């Protein structure tokens, strides 16, 4: 099992666990280093850092930022970011404001379809208006009997061109990469194989990402098929991009995903943690994770 997990979520976005609970579970699962990468938020990082000290693992401060590339919504992960950097803080504040406004609009559309108590119910799940995501709406639809699965909530109501779909004015790909770089972090293109793109379009996206200053792509994730992992590893090596890995753990919204469980990086990849000075074998199962410097 890989000892480093560079993609996870807490209650500060659409995960089901607090940062403290998330870190404790990671330690129990044998993860030696964990990145907390909540959507458009670094608010859970301080709590996670305290818990990591208690459990003797390394916490890598991170974030997963929603971005626009043409007509597509993509996610850019920032690893080892300075969570207090003013450029990053200001950018995430704009994202959070847009997310909060979208939540109200989605709730109004669902109410217009005859549902009641939507916003109040979703807010109870998210706890913070600025962290409400479509996943929270999917959970609310499921728990209130409007759909039989969370995914069905997206298929019927929340996905593109569905009755409760509300387009988001996300920041551009170039801006999000810039925020991460200015905050001293490593920009990572999250789960490239998950977007509804042909392989030609995927390569175009990676070119735009690199032109903006992107440094790594996520090669190994819990839901990626083996052939895609190999393809992404090949692209990373051809393009001189570092390779990242992670479970994309959310907890209850996706109970089939476990912390630290995902394919190993294929041979020949440059692990992204080398970009901040850790040795390639720093996370072998026999070694303790090195501390950030």
JOLIN-V849342 format. One record per residue. N is the residue number from 1. RES is the residue in three letters. SS is DSSP state (a for helix, b for strand, c for the rest). Layout:
n->N res->RES ss->SS
n->N res->RES ss->SS
This chain:
n->1 res->UNK ss->c
n->2 res->UNK ss->c
n->3 res->UNK ss->c
n->4 res->UNK ss->b
n->5 res->UNK ss->b
n->6 res->UNK ss->c
n->7 res->UNK ss->c
n->8 res->UNK ss->b
n->9 res->UNK ss->c
n->10 res->UNK ss->c
n->11 res->UNK ss->c
n->12 res->UNK ss->c
n->13 res->UNK ss->c
n->14 res->UNK ss->c
n->15 res->UNK ss->c
n->16 res->UNK ss->c
n->17 res->UNK ss->c
n->18 res->UNK ss->c
n->19 res->UNK ss->a
n->20 res->UNK ss->a
n->21 res->UNK ss->a
n->22 res->UNK ss->a
n->23 res->UNK ss->a
n->24 res->UNK ss->a
n->25 res->UNK ss->a
n->26 res->UNK ss->a
n->27 res->UNK ss->a
n->28 res->UNK ss->a
n->29 res->UNK ss->c
n->30 res->UNK ss->c
n->31 res->UNK ss->c
n->32 res->UNK ss->c
n->33 res->UNK ss->b
n->34 res->UNK ss->b
n->35 res->UNK ss->b
n->36 res->UNK ss->b
n->37 res->UNK ss->c
n->38 res->UNK ss->c
n->39 res->UNK ss->b
n->40 res->UNK ss->c
n->41 res->UNK ss->c
n->42 res->UNK ss->c
n->43 res->UNK ss->c
n->44 res->UNK ss->c
n->45 res->UNK ss->a
n->46 res->UNK ss->a
n->47 res->UNK ss->a
n->48 res->UNK ss->a
n->49 res->UNK ss->a
n->50 res->UNK ss->a
n->51 res->UNK ss->a
n->52 res->UNK ss->a
n->53 res->UNK ss->a
n->54 res->UNK ss->a
n->55 res->UNK ss->a
n->56 res->UNK ss->c
n->57 res->UNK ss->c
n->58 res->UNK ss->b
n->59 res->UNK ss->b
n->60 res->UNK ss->b
n->61 res->UNK ss->b
n->62 res->UNK ss->b
n->63 res->UNK ss->b
n->64 res->UNK ss->b
n->65 res->UNK ss->b
n->66 res->UNK ss->b
n->67 res->UNK ss->b
n->68 res->UNK ss->b
n->69 res->UNK ss->b
n->70 res->UNK ss->c
n->71 res->UNK ss->c
n->72 res->UNK ss->b
n->73 res->UNK ss->b
n->74 res->UNK ss->b
n->75 res->UNK ss->b
n->76 res->UNK ss->b
n->77 res->UNK ss->b
n->78 res->UNK ss->b
n->79 res->UNK ss->b
n->80 res->UNK ss->c
n->81 res->UNK ss->c
n->82 res->UNK ss->c
n->83 res->UNK ss->c
n->84 res->UNK ss->c
n->85 res->UNK ss->c
n->86 res->UNK ss->a
n->87 res->UNK ss->a
n->88 res->UNK ss->a
n->89 res->UNK ss->a
n->90 res->UNK ss->a
n->91 res->UNK ss->a
n->92 res->UNK ss->a
n->93 res->UNK ss->a
n->94 res->UNK ss->a
n->95 res->UNK ss->a
n->96 res->UNK ss->a
n->97 res->UNK ss->a
n->98 res->UNK ss->a
n->99 res->UNK ss->a
n->100 res->UNK ss->a
n->101 res->UNK ss->a
n->102 res->UNK ss->a
n->103 res->UNK ss->a
n->104 res->UNK ss->a
n->105 res->UNK ss->a
n->106 res->UNK ss->a
n->107 res->UNK ss->a
n->108 res->UNK ss->a
n->109 res->UNK ss->a
n->110 res->UNK ss->a
n->111 res->UNK ss->a
n->112 res->UNK ss->a
n->113 res->UNK ss->c
n->114 res->UNK ss->c
n->115 res->UNK ss->c
n->116 res->UNK ss->c
n->117 res->UNK ss->c
n->118 res->UNK ss->a
n->119 res->UNK ss->a
n->120 res->UNK ss->a
n->121 res->UNK ss->a
n->122 res->UNK ss->a
n->123 res->UNK ss->a
n->124 res->UNK ss->a
n->125 res->UNK ss->a
n->126 res->UNK ss->a
n->127 res->UNK ss->c
n->128 res->UNK ss->c
n->129 res->UNK ss->a
n->130 res->UNK ss->a
n->131 res->UNK ss->a
n->132 res->UNK ss->c
n->133 res->UNK ss->c
n->134 res->UNK ss->a
n->135 res->UNK ss->a
n->136 res->UNK ss->a
n->137 res->UNK ss->a
n->138 res->UNK ss->a
n->139 res->UNK ss->a
n->140 res->UNK ss->a
n->141 res->UNK ss->a
n->142 res->UNK ss->a
n->143 res->UNK ss->a
n->144 res->UNK ss->c
n->145 res->UNK ss->c
n->146 res->UNK ss->c
n->147 res->UNK ss->c
n->148 res->UNK ss->c
n->149 res->UNK ss->c
n->150 res->UNK ss->a
n->151 res->UNK ss->a
n->152 res->UNK ss->a
n->153 res->UNK ss->a
n->154 res->UNK ss->a
n->155 res->UNK ss->a
n->156 res->UNK ss->a
n->157 res->UNK ss->a
n->158 res->UNK ss->a
n->159 res->UNK ss->c
n->160 res->UNK ss->c
n->161 res->UNK ss->c
n->162 res->UNK ss->c
n->163 res->UNK ss->c
n->164 res->UNK ss->c
n->165 res->UNK ss->c
n->166 res->UNK ss->c
n->167 res->UNK ss->c
n->168 res->UNK ss->c
n->169 res->UNK ss->c
n->170 res->UNK ss->c
n->171 res->UNK ss->b
n->172 res->UNK ss->b
n->173 res->UNK ss->a
n->174 res->UNK ss->a
n->175 res->UNK ss->a
n->176 res->UNK ss->a
n->177 res->UNK ss->a
n->178 res->UNK ss->a
n->179 res->UNK ss->a
n->180 res->UNK ss->a
n->181 res->UNK ss->a
n->182 res->UNK ss->a
n->183 res->UNK ss->c
n->184 res->UNK ss->c
n->185 res->UNK ss->c
n->186 res->UNK ss->b
n->187 res->UNK ss->b
n->188 res->UNK ss->b
n->189 res->UNK ss->b
n->190 res->UNK ss->c
n->191 res->UNK ss->c
n->192 res->UNK ss->a
n->193 res->UNK ss->a
n->194 res->UNK ss->a
n->195 res->UNK ss->c
n->196 res->UNK ss->c
n->197 res->UNK ss->c
n->198 res->UNK ss->c
n->199 res->UNK ss->a
n->200 res->UNK ss->a
n->201 res->UNK ss->a
n->202 res->UNK ss->a
n->203 res->UNK ss->a
n->204 res->UNK ss->a
n->205 res->UNK ss->a
n->206 res->UNK ss->a
n->207 res->UNK ss->a
n->208 res->UNK ss->a
n->209 res->UNK ss->a
n->210 res->UNK ss->a
n->211 res->UNK ss->a
n->212 res->UNK ss->c
n->213 res->UNK ss->c
n->214 res->UNK ss->c
n->215 res->UNK ss->c
n->216 res->UNK ss->b
n->217 res->UNK ss->b
n->218 res->UNK ss->b
n->219 res->UNK ss->b
n->220 res->UNK ss->b
n->221 res->UNK ss->b
n->222 res->UNK ss->c
n->223 res->UNK ss->c
n->224 res->UNK ss->c
n->225 res->UNK ss->c
n->226 res->UNK ss->a
n->227 res->UNK ss->a
n->228 res->UNK ss->a
n->229 res->UNK ss->a
n->230 res->UNK ss->a
n->231 res->UNK ss->a
n->232 res->UNK ss->a
n->233 res->UNK ss->a
n->234 res->UNK ss->a
n->235 res->UNK ss->a
n->236 res->UNK ss->a
n->237 res->UNK ss->a
n->238 res->UNK ss->a
n->239 res->UNK ss->a
n->240 res->UNK ss->c
n->241 res->UNK ss->c
n->242 res->UNK ss->b
n->243 res->UNK ss->b
n->244 res->UNK ss->b
n->245 res->UNK ss->b
n->246 res->UNK ss->b
n->247 res->UNK ss->c
n->248 res->UNK ss->c
n->249 res->UNK ss->b
n->250 res->UNK ss->c
n->251 res->UNK ss->c
n->252 res->UNK ss->a
n->253 res->UNK ss->a
n->254 res->UNK ss->a
n->255 res->UNK ss->c
n->256 res->UNK ss->c
n->257 res->UNK ss->c
n->258 res->UNK ss->c
n->259 res->UNK ss->c
n->260 res->UNK ss->c
n->261 res->UNK ss->c
n->262 res->UNK ss->c
n->263 res->UNK ss->c
n->264 res->UNK ss->c
n->265 res->UNK ss->c
n->266 res->UNK ss->c
n->267 res->UNK ss->c
n->268 res->UNK ss->c
n->269 res->UNK ss->c
n->270 res->UNK ss->c
n->271 res->UNK ss->b
n->272 res->UNK ss->a
n->273 res->UNK ss->a
n->274 res->UNK ss->a
n->275 res->UNK ss->a
n->276 res->UNK ss->a
n->277 res->UNK ss->c
n->278 res->UNK ss->c
n->279 res->UNK ss->c
n->280 res->UNK ss->c
n->281 res->UNK ss->c
n->282 res->UNK ss->c
n->283 res->UNK ss->c
n->284 res->UNK ss->c
n->285 res->UNK ss->c
n->286 res->UNK ss->c
n->287 res->UNK ss->c
n->288 res->UNK ss->c
n->289 res->UNK ss->c
n->290 res->UNK ss->c
n->291 res->UNK ss->c
n->292 res->UNK ss->c
n->293 res->UNK ss->c
